[in-house]
């Protein structure tokens, strides 16, 4: 959703900018490990609940 709404992104960790750039570039090729972790977490399928 962020990618569809934003042209530019800034990733902040512990109050410091760790990555910034166009939404397209950040999503296509994240450079900082924190950005990579965020994207991996965002695109993980939710665990199915077993009863």
PDB file of N, H, CA, C and O in Angstrom:
ATOM      1  N   UNK A   1       0.815  -1.179   0.000  1.00  0.00           N
ATOM      2  CA  UNK A   1       0.000   0.000   0.000  1.00  0.00           C
ATOM      3  C   UNK A   1       0.868   1.256   0.000  1.00  0.00           C
ATOM      4  O   UNK A   1       0.566   2.220  -0.704  1.00  0.00           O
ATOM      5  N   UNK A   2       1.929   1.248   0.775  1.00  0.00           N
ATOM      6  H   UNK A   2       2.174   0.465   1.346  1.00  0.00           H
ATOM      7  CA  UNK A   2       2.817   2.416   0.815  1.00  0.00           C
ATOM      8  C   UNK A   2       3.366   2.700  -0.573  1.00  0.00           C
ATOM      9  O   UNK A   2       3.433   3.852  -1.002  1.00  0.00           O
ATOM     10  N   UNK A   3       3.754   1.652  -1.262  1.00  0.00           N
ATOM     11  H   UNK A   3       3.700   0.716  -0.913  1.00  0.00           H
ATOM     12  CA  UNK A   3       4.318   1.819  -2.606  1.00  0.00           C
ATOM     13  C   UNK A   3       3.316   2.495  -3.541  1.00  0.00           C
ATOM     14  O   UNK A   3       3.701   3.316  -4.375  1.00  0.00           O
ATOM     15  N   UNK A   4       2.060   2.161  -3.408  1.00  0.00           N
ATOM     16  H   UNK A   4       1.747   1.495  -2.731  1.00  0.00           H
ATOM     17  CA  UNK A   4       1.034   2.738  -4.278  1.00  0.00           C
ATOM     18  C   UNK A   4       0.718   4.189  -3.920  1.00  0.00           C
ATOM     19  O   UNK A   4       0.253   4.947  -4.771  1.00  0.00           O
ATOM     20  N   UNK A   5       0.964   4.577  -2.677  1.00  0.00           N
ATOM     21  H   UNK A   5       1.342   3.961  -1.986  1.00  0.00           H
ATOM     22  CA  UNK A   5       0.607   5.917  -2.221  1.00  0.00           C
ATOM     23  C   UNK A   5       1.766   6.897  -2.208  1.00  0.00           C
ATOM     24  O   UNK A   5       1.548   8.106  -2.127  1.00  0.00           O
ATOM     25  N   UNK A   6       2.989   6.402  -2.286  1.00  0.00           N
ATOM     26  H   UNK A   6       3.166   5.420  -2.353  1.00  0.00           H
ATOM     27  CA  UNK A   6       4.156   7.273  -2.128  1.00  0.00           C
ATOM     28  C   UNK A   6       5.083   7.196  -3.331  1.00  0.00           C
ATOM     29  O   UNK A   6       5.221   6.153  -3.970  1.00  0.00           O
ATOM     30  N   UNK A   7       5.705   8.314  -3.618  1.00  0.00           N
ATOM     31  H   UNK A   7       5.593   9.161  -3.099  1.00  0.00           H
ATOM     32  CA  UNK A   7       6.733   8.342  -4.658  1.00  0.00           C
ATOM     33  C   UNK A   7       8.119   8.217  -4.037  1.00  0.00           C
ATOM     34  O   UNK A   7       9.024   7.625  -4.626  1.00  0.00           O
ATOM     35  N   UNK A   8       8.274   8.775  -2.848  1.00  0.00           N
ATOM     36  H   UNK A   8       7.539   9.255  -2.369  1.00  0.00           H
ATOM     37  CA  UNK A   8       9.548   8.743  -2.140  1.00  0.00           C
ATOM     38  C   UNK A   8       9.343   8.086  -0.779  1.00  0.00           C
ATOM     39  O   UNK A   8       8.319   8.290  -0.128  1.00  0.00           O
ATOM     40  N   UNK A   9      10.328   7.296  -0.357  1.00  0.00           N
ATOM     41  H   UNK A   9      11.160   7.130  -0.885  1.00  0.00           H
ATOM     42  CA  UNK A   9      10.275   6.632   0.946  1.00  0.00           C
ATOM     43  C   UNK A   9      11.497   6.994   1.765  1.00  0.00           C
ATOM     44  O   UNK A   9      12.571   7.267   1.230  1.00  0.00           O
ATOM     45  N   UNK A  10      11.308   6.989   3.074  1.00  0.00           N
ATOM     46  H   UNK A  10      10.435   6.766   3.508  1.00  0.00           H
ATOM     47  CA  UNK A  10      12.408   7.162   4.007  1.00  0.00           C
ATOM     48  C   UNK A  10      12.214   6.108   5.092  1.00  0.00           C
ATOM     49  O   UNK A  10      11.162   6.055   5.729  1.00  0.00           O
ATOM     50  N   UNK A  11      13.217   5.279   5.300  1.00  0.00           N
ATOM     51  H   UNK A  11      14.072   5.322   4.782  1.00  0.00           H
ATOM     52  CA  UNK A  11      13.156   4.246   6.327  1.00  0.00           C
ATOM     53  C   UNK A  11      13.952   4.753   7.520  1.00  0.00           C
ATOM     54  O   UNK A  11      15.124   5.110   7.397  1.00  0.00           O
ATOM     55  N   UNK A  12      13.292   4.778   8.688  1.00  0.00           N
ATOM     56  H   UNK A  12      12.340   4.488   8.788  1.00  0.00           H
ATOM     57  CA  UNK A  12      13.909   5.315   9.899  1.00  0.00           C
ATOM     58  C   UNK A  12      14.003   4.205  10.934  1.00  0.00           C
ATOM     59  O   UNK A  12      13.038   3.481  11.175  1.00  0.00           O
ATOM     60  N   UNK A  13      15.173   4.081  11.540  1.00  0.00           N
ATOM     61  H   UNK A  13      15.957   4.669  11.344  1.00  0.00           H
ATOM     62  CA  UNK A  13      15.380   3.104  12.611  1.00  0.00           C
ATOM     63  C   UNK A  13      16.099   3.796  13.750  1.00  0.00           C
ATOM     64  O   UNK A  13      17.145   4.414  13.551  1.00  0.00           O
ATOM     65  N   UNK A  14      15.546   3.695  14.928  1.00  0.00           N
ATOM     66  H   UNK A  14      14.697   3.192  15.091  1.00  0.00           H
ATOM     67  CA  UNK A  14      16.128   4.324  16.122  1.00  0.00           C
ATOM     68  C   UNK A  14      16.366   5.813  15.904  1.00  0.00           C
ATOM     69  O   UNK A  14      17.369   6.358  16.364  1.00  0.00           O
ATOM     70  N   UNK A  15      15.450   6.467  15.206  1.00  0.00           N
ATOM     71  H   UNK A  15      14.635   6.024  14.832  1.00  0.00           H
ATOM     72  CA  UNK A  15      15.531   7.901  14.997  1.00  0.00           C
ATOM     73  C   UNK A  15      16.497   8.354  13.923  1.00  0.00           C
ATOM     74  O   UNK A  15      16.711   9.555  13.759  1.00  0.00           O
ATOM     75  N   UNK A  16      17.087   7.422  13.187  1.00  0.00           N
ATOM     76  H   UNK A  16      16.913   6.447  13.320  1.00  0.00           H
ATOM     77  CA  UNK A  16      18.034   7.773  12.126  1.00  0.00           C
ATOM     78  C   UNK A  16      17.551   7.226  10.789  1.00  0.00           C
ATOM     79  O   UNK A  16      17.024   6.117  10.707  1.00  0.00           O
ATOM     80  N   UNK A  17      17.739   8.018   9.758  1.00  0.00           N
ATOM     81  H   UNK A  17      18.167   8.920   9.825  1.00  0.00           H
ATOM     82  CA  UNK A  17      17.380   7.578   8.408  1.00  0.00           C
ATOM     83  C   UNK A  17      18.413   6.550   7.956  1.00  0.00           C
ATOM     84  O   UNK A  17      19.608   6.843   7.900  1.00  0.00           O
ATOM     85  N   UNK A  18      17.945   5.345   7.633  1.00  0.00           N
ATOM     86  H   UNK A  18      16.975   5.108   7.678  1.00  0.00           H
ATOM     87  CA  UNK A  18      18.862   4.299   7.184  1.00  0.00           C
ATOM     88  C   UNK A  18      18.787   4.076   5.678  1.00  0.00           C
ATOM     89  O   UNK A  18      19.694   3.500   5.077  1.00  0.00           O
ATOM     90  N   UNK A  19      17.687   4.544   5.073  1.00  0.00           N
ATOM     91  H   UNK A  19      16.950   5.013   5.561  1.00  0.00           H
ATOM     92  CA  UNK A  19      17.560   4.403   3.619  1.00  0.00           C
ATOM     93  C   UNK A  19      16.490   5.363   3.123  1.00  0.00           C
ATOM     94  O   UNK A  19      15.480   5.588   3.790  1.00  0.00           O
ATOM     95  N   UNK A  20      16.722   5.915   1.962  1.00  0.00           N
ATOM     96  H   UNK A  20      17.543   5.732   1.420  1.00  0.00           H
ATOM     97  CA  UNK A  20      15.707   6.755   1.330  1.00  0.00           C
ATOM     98  C   UNK A  20      15.870   6.687  -0.169  1.00  0.00           C
ATOM     99  O   UNK A  20      16.959   6.438  -0.686  1.00  0.00           O
ATOM    100  N   UNK A  21      14.778   6.913  -0.852  1.00  0.00           N
ATOM    101  H   UNK A  21      13.893   7.116  -0.433  1.00  0.00           H
ATOM    102  CA  UNK A  21      14.807   6.886  -2.308  1.00  0.00           C
ATOM    103  C   UNK A  21      13.411   6.755  -2.856  1.00  0.00           C
ATOM    104  O   UNK A  21      12.425   6.851  -2.125  1.00  0.00           O
ATOM    105  N   UNK A  22      13.338   6.537  -4.145  1.00  0.00           N
ATOM    106  H   UNK A  22      14.138   6.459  -4.739  1.00  0.00           H
ATOM    107  CA  UNK A  22      12.022   6.356  -4.753  1.00  0.00           C
ATOM    108  C   UNK A  22      11.411   5.059  -4.227  1.00  0.00           C
ATOM    109  O   UNK A  22      12.122   4.101  -3.924  1.00  0.00           O
ATOM    110  N   UNK A  23      10.100   5.045  -4.126  1.00  0.00           N
ATOM    111  H   UNK A  23       9.522   5.823  -4.372  1.00  0.00           H
ATOM    112  CA  UNK A  23       9.416   3.843  -3.656  1.00  0.00           C
ATOM    113  C   UNK A  23       9.772   2.655  -4.538  1.00  0.00           C
ATOM    114  O   UNK A  23       9.998   1.547  -4.053  1.00  0.00           O
ATOM    115  N   UNK A  24       9.819   2.905  -5.834  1.00  0.00           N
ATOM    116  H   UNK A  24       9.635   3.805  -6.229  1.00  0.00           H
ATOM    117  CA  UNK A  24      10.144   1.833  -6.782  1.00  0.00           C
ATOM    118  C   UNK A  24      11.524   1.241  -6.497  1.00  0.00           C
ATOM    119  O   UNK A  24      11.682   0.020  -6.478  1.00  0.00           O
ATOM    120  N   UNK A  25      12.516   2.092  -6.277  1.00  0.00           N
ATOM    121  H   UNK A  25      12.388   3.084  -6.293  1.00  0.00           H
ATOM    122  CA  UNK A  25      13.884   1.626  -6.039  1.00  0.00           C
ATOM    123  C   UNK A  25      14.013   0.904  -4.705  1.00  0.00           C
ATOM    124  O   UNK A  25      14.668  -0.135  -4.621  1.00  0.00           O
ATOM    125  N   UNK A  26      13.394   1.445  -3.665  1.00  0.00           N
ATOM    126  H   UNK A  26      12.861   2.289  -3.733  1.00  0.00           H
ATOM    127  CA  UNK A  26      13.502   0.831  -2.337  1.00  0.00           C
ATOM    128  C   UNK A  26      12.837  -0.538  -2.332  1.00  0.00           C
ATOM    129  O   UNK A  26      13.381  -1.487  -1.767  1.00  0.00           O
ATOM    130  N   UNK A  27      11.669  -0.650  -2.953  1.00  0.00           N
ATOM    131  H   UNK A  27      11.227   0.122  -3.411  1.00  0.00           H
ATOM    132  CA  UNK A  27      10.988  -1.943  -2.987  1.00  0.00           C
ATOM    133  C   UNK A  27      11.711  -2.937  -3.895  1.00  0.00           C
ATOM    134  O   UNK A  27      11.749  -4.129  -3.593  1.00  0.00           O
ATOM    135  N   UNK A  28      12.276  -2.469  -4.986  1.00  0.00           N
ATOM    136  H   UNK A  28      12.245  -1.500  -5.231  1.00  0.00           H
ATOM    137  CA  UNK A  28      12.939  -3.360  -5.939  1.00  0.00           C
ATOM    138  C   UNK A  28      14.287  -3.851  -5.439  1.00  0.00           C
ATOM    139  O   UNK A  28      14.673  -4.991  -5.693  1.00  0.00           O
ATOM    140  N   UNK A  29      15.003  -2.987  -4.726  1.00  0.00           N
ATOM    141  H   UNK A  29      14.690  -2.060  -4.519  1.00  0.00           H
ATOM    142  CA  UNK A  29      16.357  -3.348  -4.310  1.00  0.00           C
ATOM    143  C   UNK A  29      16.734  -2.654  -3.005  1.00  0.00           C
ATOM    144  O   UNK A  29      17.539  -1.723  -3.007  1.00  0.00           O
ATOM    145  N   UNK A  30      16.154  -3.106  -1.886  1.00  0.00           N
ATOM    146  H   UNK A  30      15.501  -3.863  -1.884  1.00  0.00           H
ATOM    147  CA  UNK A  30      16.481  -2.484  -0.607  1.00  0.00           C
ATOM    148  C   UNK A  30      17.955  -2.694  -0.269  1.00  0.00           C
ATOM    149  O   UNK A  30      18.476  -3.803  -0.388  1.00  0.00           O
ATOM    150  N   UNK A  31      18.614  -1.628   0.149  1.00  0.00           N
ATOM    151  H   UNK A  31      18.190  -0.727   0.245  1.00  0.00           H
ATOM    152  CA  UNK A  31      20.049  -1.691   0.401  1.00  0.00           C
ATOM    153  C   UNK A  31      20.395  -1.960   1.864  1.00  0.00           C
ATOM    154  O   UNK A  31      21.381  -2.640   2.148  1.00  0.00           O
ATOM    155  N   UNK A  32      19.611  -1.446   2.778  1.00  0.00           N
ATOM    156  H   UNK A  32      18.810  -0.893   2.547  1.00  0.00           H
ATOM    157  CA  UNK A  32      19.925  -1.581   4.202  1.00  0.00           C
ATOM    158  C   UNK A  32      19.291  -2.857   4.755  1.00  0.00           C
ATOM    159  O   UNK A  32      18.162  -3.187   4.392  1.00  0.00           O
ATOM    160  N   UNK A  33      19.996  -3.575   5.624  1.00  0.00           N
ATOM    161  H   UNK A  33      20.913  -3.307   5.919  1.00  0.00           H
ATOM    162  CA  UNK A  33      19.440  -4.810   6.191  1.00  0.00           C
ATOM    163  C   UNK A  33      18.093  -4.606   6.896  1.00  0.00           C
ATOM    164  O   UNK A  33      17.226  -5.477   6.833  1.00  0.00           O
ATOM    165  N   UNK A  34      17.915  -3.473   7.557  1.00  0.00           N
ATOM    166  H   UNK A  34      18.619  -2.765   7.607  1.00  0.00           H
ATOM    167  CA  UNK A  34      16.644  -3.207   8.238  1.00  0.00           C
ATOM    168  C   UNK A  34      15.502  -3.083   7.229  1.00  0.00           C
ATOM    169  O   UNK A  34      14.413  -3.610   7.455  1.00  0.00           O
ATOM    170  N   UNK A  35      15.746  -2.399   6.139  1.00  0.00           N
ATOM    171  H   UNK A  35      16.631  -1.971   5.956  1.00  0.00           H
ATOM    172  CA  UNK A  35      14.734  -2.275   5.088  1.00  0.00           C
ATOM    173  C   UNK A  35      14.405  -3.651   4.522  1.00  0.00           C
ATOM    174  O   UNK A  35      13.239  -3.961   4.277  1.00  0.00           O
ATOM    175  N   UNK A  36      15.410  -4.462   4.319  1.00  0.00           N
ATOM    176  H   UNK A  36      16.358  -4.210   4.518  1.00  0.00           H
ATOM    177  CA  UNK A  36      15.200  -5.816   3.814  1.00  0.00           C
ATOM    178  C   UNK A  36      14.331  -6.617   4.780  1.00  0.00           C
ATOM    179  O   UNK A  36      13.427  -7.334   4.353  1.00  0.00           O
ATOM    180  N   UNK A  37      14.601  -6.498   6.080  1.00  0.00           N
ATOM    181  H   UNK A  37      15.336  -5.916   6.427  1.00  0.00           H
ATOM    182  CA  UNK A  37      13.810  -7.208   7.087  1.00  0.00           C
ATOM    183  C   UNK A  37      12.359  -6.734   7.089  1.00  0.00           C
ATOM    184  O   UNK A  37      11.437  -7.543   7.192  1.00  0.00           O
ATOM    185  N   UNK A  38      12.159  -5.424   6.976  1.00  0.00           N
ATOM    186  H   UNK A  38      12.908  -4.766   6.892  1.00  0.00           H
ATOM    187  CA  UNK A  38      10.795  -4.891   6.944  1.00  0.00           C
ATOM    188  C   UNK A  38      10.016  -5.440   5.754  1.00  0.00           C
ATOM    189  O   UNK A  38       8.861  -5.844   5.890  1.00  0.00           O
ATOM    190  N   UNK A  39      10.651  -5.450   4.597  1.00  0.00           N
ATOM    191  H   UNK A  39      11.590  -5.122   4.487  1.00  0.00           H
ATOM    192  CA  UNK A  39       9.963  -5.939   3.402  1.00  0.00           C
ATOM    193  C   UNK A  39       9.688  -7.436   3.490  1.00  0.00           C
ATOM    194  O   UNK A  39       8.623  -7.892   3.075  1.00  0.00           O
ATOM    195  N   UNK A  40      10.625  -8.199   4.020  1.00  0.00           N
ATOM    196  H   UNK A  40      11.491  -7.829   4.358  1.00  0.00           H
ATOM    197  CA  UNK A  40      10.398  -9.637   4.191  1.00  0.00           C
ATOM    198  C   UNK A  40       9.224  -9.879   5.133  1.00  0.00           C
ATOM    199  O   UNK A  40       8.385 -10.740   4.869  1.00  0.00           O
ATOM    200  N   UNK A  41       9.159  -9.130   6.220  1.00  0.00           N
ATOM    201  H   UNK A  41       9.841  -8.430   6.434  1.00  0.00           H
ATOM    202  CA  UNK A  41       8.072  -9.297   7.189  1.00  0.00           C
ATOM    203  C   UNK A  41       6.731  -8.891   6.582  1.00  0.00           C
ATOM    204  O   UNK A  41       5.710  -9.527   6.843  1.00  0.00           O
ATOM    205  N   UNK A  42       6.735  -7.844   5.783  1.00  0.00           N
ATOM    206  H   UNK A  42       7.565  -7.327   5.571  1.00  0.00           H
ATOM    207  CA  UNK A  42       5.489  -7.352   5.190  1.00  0.00           C
ATOM    208  C   UNK A  42       4.911  -8.328   4.179  1.00  0.00           C
ATOM    209  O   UNK A  42       3.694  -8.396   4.007  1.00  0.00           O
ATOM    210  N   UNK A  43       5.763  -9.077   3.515  1.00  0.00           N
ATOM    211  H   UNK A  43       6.751  -9.023   3.655  1.00  0.00           H
ATOM    212  CA  UNK A  43       5.292  -9.966   2.458  1.00  0.00           C
ATOM    213  C   UNK A  43       5.178 -11.421   2.894  1.00  0.00           C
ATOM    214  O   UNK A  43       4.878 -12.289   2.074  1.00  0.00           O
ATOM    215  N   UNK A  44       5.412 -11.699   4.173  1.00  0.00           N
ATOM    216  H   UNK A  44       5.655 -10.994   4.840  1.00  0.00           H
ATOM    217  CA  UNK A  44       5.260 -13.066   4.670  1.00  0.00           C
ATOM    218  C   UNK A  44       3.776 -13.399   4.766  1.00  0.00           C
ATOM    219  O   UNK A  44       2.965 -12.576   5.192  1.00  0.00           O
ATOM    220  N   UNK A  45       3.443 -14.602   4.368  1.00  0.00           N
ATOM    221  H   UNK A  45       4.102 -15.270   4.022  1.00  0.00           H
ATOM    222  CA  UNK A  45       2.055 -15.047   4.494  1.00  0.00           C
ATOM    223  C   UNK A  45       1.752 -15.276   5.965  1.00  0.00           C
ATOM    224  O   UNK A  45       2.592 -15.814   6.685  1.00  0.00           O
ATOM    225  N   UNK A  46       0.578 -14.883   6.425  1.00  0.00           N
ATOM    226  H   UNK A  46      -0.104 -14.446   5.840  1.00  0.00           H
ATOM    227  CA  UNK A  46       0.231 -15.118   7.831  1.00  0.00           C
ATOM    228  C   UNK A  46       0.139 -16.614   8.110  1.00  0.00           C
ATOM    229  O   UNK A  46      -0.307 -17.397   7.270  1.00  0.00           O
ATOM    230  N   UNK A  47       0.566 -16.982   9.292  1.00  0.00           N
ATOM    231  H   UNK A  47       0.928 -16.346   9.974  1.00  0.00           H
ATOM    232  CA  UNK A  47       0.493 -18.389   9.682  1.00  0.00           C
ATOM    233  C   UNK A  47      -0.969 -18.792   9.795  1.00  0.00           C
ATOM    234  O   UNK A  47      -1.792 -18.042  10.320  1.00  0.00           O
ATOM    235  N   UNK A  48      -1.281 -19.967   9.306  1.00  0.00           N
ATOM    236  H   UNK A  48      -0.612 -20.576   8.880  1.00  0.00           H
ATOM    237  CA  UNK A  48      -2.666 -20.427   9.401  1.00  0.00           C
ATOM    238  C   UNK A  48      -2.928 -20.925  10.813  1.00  0.00           C
ATOM    239  O   UNK A  48      -2.080 -21.577  11.422  1.00  0.00           O
ATOM    240  N   UNK A  49      -4.083 -20.618  11.313  1.00  0.00           N
ATOM    241  H   UNK A  49      -4.771 -20.087  10.818  1.00  0.00           H
ATOM    242  CA  UNK A  49      -4.468 -21.052  12.654  1.00  0.00           C
ATOM    243  C   UNK A  49      -5.060 -22.449  12.557  1.00  0.00           C
ATOM    244  O   UNK A  49      -5.982 -22.705  11.784  1.00  0.00           O
ATOM    245  N   UNK A  50      -4.515 -23.327  13.348  1.00  0.00           N
ATOM    246  H   UNK A  50      -3.765 -23.119  13.977  1.00  0.00           H
ATOM    247  CA  UNK A  50      -5.037 -24.692  13.378  1.00  0.00           C
ATOM    248  C   UNK A  50      -5.785 -24.896  14.682  1.00  0.00           C
ATOM    249  O   UNK A  50      -5.257 -24.595  15.752  1.00  0.00           O
ATOM    250  N   UNK A  51      -6.997 -25.399  14.605  1.00  0.00           N
ATOM    251  H   UNK A  51      -7.425 -25.643  13.736  1.00  0.00           H
ATOM    252  CA  UNK A  51      -7.802 -25.633  15.812  1.00  0.00           C
ATOM    253  C   UNK A  51      -7.803 -27.085  16.157  1.00  0.00           C
ATOM    254  O   UNK A  51      -8.425 -27.485  17.141  1.00  0.00           O
TER     255      UNK A  51
END
